[in-house]
Amino acid sequence: MKMPSRAVLLTGLSITIVVLAALSLSAGRVWIPLSAWFNDADDPQWIILFDLRLPRTILGVAVGMALGISGAALQGYARNPLADPGVLGVSSMAALGAVMTLYLGTAMTLPWVLPVAAMVGAIIGIALLLLLSGGASSILSFILAGMILNTLSSAGVALALNLSPSPWAVSEIINWLMGSLADRSVDDVRLALPFIAAGCAVLLTTGRALDALTLGDAGARSLGINLQRTRLLLAVGVGLAAGASVAVTGVIGFVGLITPHIMRPLVGARPGALLVPSALAGAAIVLAADILVRITPAGTELKLGVAMAALGAPFFLMLLISLRRKTV
């Protein structure tokens, strides 16, 4: 199959995002026609459109981009196809940071503490991941390191649930773990967007280093790549992008794992070239999944994190089977 040109691919992805964003503004238990966008501001549909649907749509795009580019960057750095903020425990560590603010009650009195704690948790998570894996590219090293982080963060969250001082804290923690874009406000957008944008911008600067790392650590050094600086940029970029995403939506897994694999046949194997397409495709995937959970006929709206887990787990299994066949 002939790969499309980069301009055609990026244009197609951008158009897809615009179409899905328009559909996201309309879709839901109450469908809002396009004509309602031009109605008087006193129309009740405007409240639904601009106070509920618009922040949700903006966050869907931003979070999808953050998770997509984070997954592509981690897979490029690790040189293995299983790297992802969720699979490797980075999102879980971010969630642990957010959960601790809910458990201690500081998130109620100081709202800014929660996103800061989530981003600090994500940065600590990626730093521990690189430390535990020894910077190695082997799949086994990264998966084992990710399992350690997931186990550590799961134990911390379980402890917080077990010792939670109030039913409200338990409910908030559980909602955070399931992940959702529902009932998000303009304040959530203002809170997360600058950090997500900063994280994505930092990750975009790692493109040349990720390309050089395909030659191995020694080859990258011979091309003048500072590996320590690359690790620092990766930790900060993924920490800001994934941490800010978790801070406002909770844990939404598998987006960073799936997206680069969908884009790779269309872009090629060069990791640096995969960053922007993965960001755009991640936004499209999250928007599409969020639309589906809204229109699914059920008594209560399905959580987005649960839906992505249901879609991502079979994909993860097929990927593992494919890798096993290649190594036999």
C-alpha positions as CSV (number, residue, x, y, z in Angstrom):
1,M,0.0,0.0,0.0
2,K,1.4,3.4,-1.0
3,M,1.7,5.8,1.9
4,P,-0.1,9.1,1.5
5,S,1.9,12.3,1.5
6,R,2.4,13.9,4.9
7,A,0.4,17.0,3.8
8,V,-2.6,14.8,2.7
9,L,-2.5,12.8,5.8
10,L,-2.4,15.8,8.2
11,T,-5.1,17.5,6.2
12,G,-7.3,14.4,6.3
13,L,-6.8,14.0,10.1
14,S,-7.5,17.7,10.7
15,I,-10.8,17.5,8.7
16,T,-11.8,14.4,10.6
17,I,-11.2,16.2,13.9
18,V,-13.4,19.2,12.7
19,V,-16.2,16.8,11.6
20,L,-16.1,14.8,14.9
21,A,-15.9,18.0,16.9
22,A,-19.1,19.3,15.2
23,L,-20.8,16.0,15.8
24,S,-19.6,16.0,19.4
25,L,-21.3,19.4,19.9
26,S,-24.6,17.9,18.6
27,A,-24.6,14.4,19.9
28,G,-26.0,13.3,23.3
29,R,-29.2,12.3,25.0
30,V,-30.5,15.7,23.7
31,W,-29.5,16.1,20.0
32,I,-28.8,19.7,19.1
33,P,-29.2,20.6,15.4
34,L,-26.8,22.8,13.6
35,S,-29.5,25.5,13.3
36,A,-29.5,25.9,17.1
37,W,-26.0,27.3,16.9
38,F,-27.4,30.4,15.4
39,N,-30.3,30.8,17.8
40,D,-30.7,33.5,20.5
41,A,-28.4,33.2,23.4
42,D,-31.4,32.8,25.7
43,D,-32.3,29.4,24.0
44,P,-31.8,26.6,26.5
45,Q,-30.0,24.6,23.9
46,W,-27.2,27.2,24.0
47,I,-26.6,26.4,27.6
48,I,-26.1,22.7,26.7
49,L,-24.0,23.6,23.7
50,F,-21.6,26.1,25.2
51,D,-21.6,25.3,28.9
52,L,-21.5,21.5,28.6
53,R,-20.7,20.3,25.1
54,L,-18.0,22.8,24.1
55,P,-15.7,22.3,27.1
56,R,-16.1,18.5,26.7
57,T,-15.2,18.7,23.0
58,I,-12.2,20.9,23.6
59,L,-10.9,18.6,26.3
60,G,-11.5,15.6,24.1
61,V,-9.3,17.1,21.4
62,A,-6.6,18.2,23.9
63,V,-6.5,15.0,25.9
64,G,-6.5,12.9,22.8
65,M,-3.6,14.8,21.4
66,A,-1.7,14.6,24.7
67,L,-2.1,10.8,25.0
68,G,-1.4,10.2,21.3
69,I,1.8,12.2,21.2
70,S,2.9,10.8,24.6
71,G,2.5,7.2,23.3
72,A,4.4,7.9,20.1
73,A,7.2,9.6,22.0
74,L,7.5,6.7,24.5
75,Q,7.4,4.1,21.8
76,G,10.1,6.0,19.9
77,Y,12.3,6.4,22.9
78,A,11.8,2.8,24.1
79,R,12.0,1.4,20.6
80,N,9.3,-1.1,21.5
81,P,5.6,-1.0,20.5
82,L,4.2,-1.6,23.9
83,A,5.2,1.7,25.5
84,D,2.2,3.9,26.6
85,P,1.5,6.2,29.5
86,G,-1.2,3.8,30.7
87,V,0.4,0.5,30.2
88,L,3.7,1.7,31.7
89,G,2.1,3.1,34.8
90,V,2.7,6.8,34.1
91,S,-1.1,7.6,34.0
92,S,-1.6,5.5,37.2
93,M,1.1,7.5,39.0
94,A,-0.6,10.7,37.8
95,A,-3.9,9.4,39.1
96,L,-2.2,8.5,42.4
97,G,-1.1,12.1,42.8
98,A,-4.6,13.3,42.1
99,V,-6.2,10.8,44.4
100,M,-4.0,11.8,47.3
101,T,-5.3,15.4,47.0
102,L,-8.9,14.0,47.0
103,Y,-8.1,11.8,50.0
104,L,-6.6,14.6,52.0
105,G,-9.3,17.1,51.0
106,T,-7.0,19.7,49.7
107,A,-8.6,19.5,46.2
108,M,-11.7,21.1,47.6
109,T,-10.1,24.1,49.2
110,L,-7.2,24.6,46.7
111,P,-8.4,23.4,43.2
112,W,-5.0,24.0,41.6
113,V,-3.3,21.4,43.9
114,L,-5.0,18.5,42.1
115,P,-3.5,19.1,38.6
116,V,-0.1,20.0,40.1
117,A,-0.2,16.7,42.1
118,A,-1.2,14.8,39.0
119,M,1.6,16.2,36.9
120,V,4.2,15.7,39.6
121,G,3.0,12.1,39.9
122,A,3.3,11.6,36.1
123,I,6.8,13.1,36.1
124,I,7.9,10.9,39.0
125,G,6.3,7.9,37.2
126,I,8.2,8.5,33.9
127,A,11.4,9.1,35.8
128,L,11.0,5.9,37.8
129,L,10.2,4.1,34.6
130,L,13.4,5.2,32.9
131,L,15.4,4.4,36.1
132,L,13.9,1.0,36.7
133,S,14.3,-0.1,33.0
134,G,17.8,1.2,32.9
135,G,17.1,3.1,29.7
136,A,17.1,-0.2,27.9
137,S,15.0,-0.8,24.8
138,S,14.0,-4.4,25.6
139,I,10.3,-5.0,25.8
140,L,10.7,-7.2,28.9
141,S,12.5,-4.4,30.9
142,F,9.9,-1.8,30.1
143,I,6.9,-4.1,30.8
144,L,8.3,-5.2,34.1
145,A,9.1,-1.6,35.1
146,G,5.6,-0.6,34.1
147,M,4.1,-3.5,36.1
148,I,6.0,-2.3,39.2
149,L,4.7,1.3,38.7
150,N,1.2,0.1,38.2
151,T,1.4,-2.2,41.2
152,L,2.8,0.7,43.3
153,S,0.2,3.2,42.2
154,S,-2.7,0.6,42.5
155,A,-1.6,-0.1,46.1
156,G,-1.6,3.6,46.9
157,V,-5.0,4.1,45.5
158,A,-6.4,1.0,47.2
159,L,-5.0,2.3,50.5
160,A,-6.6,5.7,50.0
161,L,-10.0,4.0,49.2
162,N,-9.7,1.8,52.3
163,L,-8.8,4.6,54.7
164,S,-10.9,7.3,53.0
165,P,-12.5,9.6,55.6
166,S,-15.8,10.2,53.7
167,P,-18.1,8.6,51.1
168,W,-17.6,11.7,49.0
169,A,-13.9,11.1,48.7
170,V,-14.5,7.4,47.8
171,S,-16.9,8.5,45.1
172,E,-14.6,11.1,43.6
173,I,-11.6,8.6,43.7
174,I,-13.6,6.0,41.8
175,N,-14.8,8.5,39.2
176,W,-11.3,9.6,38.7
177,L,-10.1,6.0,38.1
178,M,-12.8,5.3,35.5
179,G,-12.1,8.4,33.5
180,S,-14.7,10.6,31.8
181,L,-15.2,13.9,29.9
182,A,-18.7,14.3,31.2
183,D,-19.7,17.5,33.2
184,R,-16.4,19.2,32.5
185,S,-16.4,23.0,32.6
186,V,-14.6,26.0,31.1
187,D,-12.5,26.1,34.3
188,D,-11.3,22.6,33.5
189,V,-10.3,23.7,30.0
190,R,-8.4,26.7,31.4
191,L,-6.7,24.5,34.0
192,A,-5.5,21.8,31.7
193,L,-5.0,23.4,28.3
194,P,-1.8,25.4,29.0
195,F,0.0,22.4,30.6
196,I,-1.1,20.0,27.8
197,A,0.1,22.5,25.2
198,A,3.4,22.9,27.0
199,G,3.9,19.2,27.3
200,C,3.1,18.5,23.6
201,A,5.5,21.3,22.6
202,V,8.3,19.8,24.7
203,L,7.7,16.4,23.1
204,L,7.8,17.8,19.6
205,T,11.4,19.0,20.3
206,T,12.5,15.3,20.8
207,G,11.8,14.3,17.2
208,R,15.4,14.4,16.0
209,A,16.6,12.6,19.1
210,L,14.0,9.8,18.7
211,D,15.0,9.4,15.0
212,A,18.7,9.1,16.0
213,L,17.8,6.5,18.7
214,T,16.7,4.1,16.0
215,L,20.5,3.6,15.6
216,G,20.9,2.7,19.3
217,D,22.3,4.7,22.1
218,A,25.8,4.6,20.7
219,G,24.6,5.7,17.3
220,A,22.6,8.5,18.7
221,R,25.6,9.8,20.7
222,S,27.7,9.7,17.6
223,L,25.1,12.0,15.9
224,G,25.5,14.5,18.8
225,I,22.3,13.6,20.7
226,N,22.5,14.3,24.4
227,L,20.6,11.3,25.8
228,Q,20.4,12.7,29.3
229,R,18.7,15.8,28.0
230,T,16.4,13.7,25.8
231,R,15.3,11.7,28.9
232,L,14.6,14.9,30.8
233,L,12.6,16.4,28.0
234,L,10.6,13.1,27.7
235,A,9.9,13.1,31.4
236,V,8.8,16.7,31.5
237,G,6.8,16.5,28.3
238,V,4.9,13.3,29.2
239,G,4.5,14.4,32.7
240,L,2.9,17.7,31.7
241,A,0.7,16.3,28.9
242,A,-0.4,13.0,30.6
243,G,-0.5,14.6,34.1
244,A,-2.7,17.5,33.0
245,S,-5.0,15.1,31.1
246,V,-5.4,12.8,34.1
247,A,-6.0,15.9,36.3
248,V,-9.2,16.8,34.4
249,T,-10.5,13.5,33.0
250,G,-9.1,10.8,35.1
251,V,-7.4,7.7,33.6
252,I,-8.2,7.1,30.0
253,G,-6.0,4.2,28.8
254,F,-4.8,2.6,25.6
255,V,-5.1,5.8,23.4
256,G,-1.3,6.2,23.5
257,L,-0.8,2.5,22.7
258,I,-3.3,2.2,19.8
259,T,-2.7,5.5,18.0
260,P,0.9,5.1,16.9
261,H,0.2,1.6,15.6
262,I,-2.7,3.0,13.5
263,M,-0.5,5.8,12.1
264,R,2.7,3.9,11.6
265,P,1.7,2.2,8.3
266,L,0.6,5.6,6.9
267,V,3.7,7.5,8.1
268,G,6.6,5.0,8.2
269,A,8.9,3.8,10.9
270,R,10.6,7.1,11.6
271,P,9.6,8.0,15.2
272,G,10.0,11.8,14.8
273,A,7.6,11.8,11.8
274,L,5.0,9.9,13.9
275,L,4.5,12.6,16.6
276,V,2.2,15.1,15.0
277,P,0.0,12.4,13.2
278,S,-0.3,10.5,16.4
279,A,-1.4,13.7,18.2
280,L,-4.1,14.4,15.6
281,A,-5.2,10.7,15.4
282,G,-5.4,10.6,19.2
283,A,-7.8,13.5,19.2
284,A,-10.0,11.9,16.6
285,I,-10.1,8.6,18.6
286,V,-11.0,10.2,21.9
287,L,-13.7,12.4,20.2
288,A,-15.2,9.3,18.4
289,A,-15.2,7.2,21.6
290,D,-16.7,10.0,23.6
291,I,-19.5,10.4,21.0
292,L,-20.2,6.6,21.2
293,V,-20.5,6.5,25.0
294,R,-23.0,9.4,24.8
295,I,-25.3,7.8,22.3
296,T,-25.0,4.2,23.7
297,P,-28.5,3.2,25.0
298,A,-28.0,2.7,28.7
299,G,-29.5,4.0,31.9
300,T,-26.3,5.9,32.8
301,E,-23.6,7.1,30.5
302,L,-20.7,4.7,30.1
303,K,-17.4,6.1,31.4
304,L,-14.9,6.9,28.6
305,G,-12.1,5.2,30.4
306,V,-14.1,2.0,30.7
307,A,-15.0,2.1,27.0
308,M,-11.4,2.7,25.9
309,A,-10.3,-0.2,28.1
310,A,-12.9,-2.5,26.4
311,L,-11.6,-1.4,23.0
312,G,-7.9,-1.3,23.9
313,A,-7.5,-4.6,25.7
314,P,-8.3,-6.8,22.6
315,F,-5.9,-4.6,20.6
316,F,-3.2,-5.1,23.2
317,L,-3.8,-8.9,23.1
318,M,-3.5,-8.9,19.3
319,L,-0.3,-6.9,19.5
320,L,1.2,-9.3,22.0
321,I,0.3,-12.3,19.8
322,S,1.8,-10.6,16.8
323,L,5.0,-9.8,18.7
324,R,5.2,-13.4,19.9
325,R,4.9,-14.8,16.4
326,K,7.7,-12.5,15.2
327,T,10.0,-13.7,17.9
328,V,9.3,-17.5,17.4
